[in-house]
Amino acid sequence: MVKKKQLKGRKSSGRMASKGFPNPIDVHVGHRIRLRRTLLGMSQGKLANAIGLTFQQIQKYEKGVSRVSPSRLMDFVAVLDVDVPYFFAEMTAAVAAQTPSQLQRAKLLPKNDFQKDPTVKRETLELVRAYYNISDPAVRKRLRELMLSVARSDVA
């Protein structure tokens, strides 16, 4: 009976204060993990093995379903060869404002900016990786010019 009273008055951590959706900040960090892993040409399995996890857990981190702890973040820093700020780079102000305490106060449903962002799509990441695998800078430049030209003509 005492436990029920303690739990009843207990506040949510804000992790799921948005009616079951992952916190947008966790989703952003997960997308940054996926972006870096993909740019390095690393599979989820290879990343998982490097830090002692299963590929399913990497999937959960990348989707924002599981929150990345600070100690695990340091594992990602070492394996992905980035600094901690990398994981928070390019975060929109709207996402950054959705901390657990802000979500609890506002009782807002998180906005997922990633659905509209083409830079987090697998196709985009594969193209960027392939582009940088071209060793000749002149070829890369011509390919870039071709892509820009096609994109401009497609818009017109």
C-alpha positions in Angstrom: 0.0 0.0 0.0 2.9 2.4 0.8 4.4 1.7 -2.6 1.2 2.7 -4.4 1.1 6.0 -2.6 4.7 6.7 -3.4 4.2 5.8 -7.1 1.0 7.8 -7.3 2.6 11.0 -6.3 5.8 10.4 -8.3 6.4 12.6 -11.3 7.4 11.2 -14.7 10.9 11.6 -15.8 9.7 13.2 -19.0 11.0 10.4 -21.1 7.5 9.5 -22.2 5.8 12.7 -21.1 4.8 13.0 -24.7 2.3 10.1 -24.6 4.6 7.3 -25.5 6.9 9.0 -28.1 10.6 9.2 -27.6 12.0 12.6 -26.5 13.0 14.6 -29.6 16.4 15.2 -28.2 17.0 11.5 -27.8 15.8 11.0 -31.4 18.3 13.7 -32.6 21.2 12.1 -30.8 20.2 8.7 -32.3 20.1 10.2 -35.8 23.5 11.7 -35.3 24.8 8.2 -34.3 23.3 6.7 -37.4 24.6 9.5 -39.6 28.2 9.1 -38.4 28.0 5.3 -38.5 26.7 5.3 -42.1 29.3 7.9 -43.2 32.0 5.6 -41.9 30.5 2.7 -43.8 30.0 0.8 -40.5 27.1 -1.7 -40.1 25.0 -1.7 -36.9 26.5 -5.1 -36.1 30.0 -3.8 -36.4 29.3 -0.8 -34.2 27.5 -3.1 -31.7 30.5 -5.4 -31.5 32.9 -2.5 -31.0 31.0 -1.4 -27.9 29.8 -4.7 -26.6 26.1 -4.5 -27.5 23.6 -6.2 -29.9 22.7 -4.6 -33.2 19.1 -4.4 -31.9 20.3 -2.1 -29.1 22.0 0.1 -31.7 18.7 0.2 -33.6 17.0 1.4 -30.4 19.6 4.1 -29.8 19.4 5.2 -33.4 15.6 5.5 -33.3 15.7 7.3 -30.0 13.7 4.6 -28.4 16.5 4.0 -25.9 18.1 6.9 -24.3 22.0 7.1 -24.6 23.5 7.4 -21.2 26.6 9.6 -20.7 28.9 6.6 -20.2 27.5 4.9 -23.4 27.9 8.2 -25.2 31.6 8.1 -24.5 31.7 4.6 -26.1 30.2 6.2 -29.2 32.7 9.1 -29.1 35.6 6.6 -29.1 34.3 4.2 -31.8 32.8 6.9 -34.1 35.8 9.2 -33.7 33.9 12.3 -32.9 33.6 14.7 -29.9 30.5 14.8 -27.6 29.2 18.1 -29.2 28.8 16.3 -32.5 25.8 14.4 -31.2 24.0 17.7 -30.4 25.1 19.6 -33.5 22.5 20.9 -36.0 19.7 20.5 -33.4 16.9 22.9 -34.1 15.8 25.3 -31.3 12.4 23.6 -31.3 13.9 20.2 -30.6 16.4 21.6 -28.0 13.5 23.2 -26.1 11.8 19.9 -25.6 13.7 18.8 -22.5 11.8 16.5 -20.2 11.0 19.3 -17.8 9.7 21.5 -20.6 7.6 18.7 -21.9 6.1 18.1 -18.5 5.3 21.8 -18.1 3.8 22.3 -21.5 2.4 18.7 -21.9 3.2 19.0 -25.6 3.5 16.2 -28.1 7.0 16.3 -29.5 7.6 17.5 -33.0 9.7 15.2 -35.1 11.7 17.4 -37.5 13.5 14.3 -38.9 10.6 13.1 -41.0 11.0 16.2 -43.2 14.8 16.3 -43.2 16.3 14.6 -46.3 19.8 14.6 -44.8 18.9 11.7 -42.4 17.5 9.4 -45.2 19.6 6.4 -46.0 19.7 7.3 -49.7 21.3 10.7 -48.9 23.8 9.1 -46.5 24.8 6.5 -49.1 25.2 9.2 -51.8 27.4 11.3 -49.6 29.5 8.3 -48.7 29.9 7.3 -52.3 30.7 10.9 -53.3 33.6 11.1 -50.8 34.9 7.7 -51.9 35.7 9.2 -55.3 39.4 9.9 -54.9 39.9 12.3 -57.8 38.8 15.8 -56.7 38.2 16.9 -60.3 35.7 14.0 -60.8 34.0 14.9 -57.6 33.7 18.5 -58.7 32.2 17.5 -62.1 29.8 15.2 -60.5 28.7 17.9 -58.0 28.2 20.3 -60.9 26.2 17.7 -62.8 23.9 17.1 -59.8 23.4 20.8 -59.3 22.6 21.3 -62.9 20.1 18.4 -63.0 18.4 19.7 -59.8 18.1 23.2 -61.2 16.5 21.9 -64.4 14.2 19.7 -62.5 12.9 22.6 -60.4 12.3 24.8 -63.5 
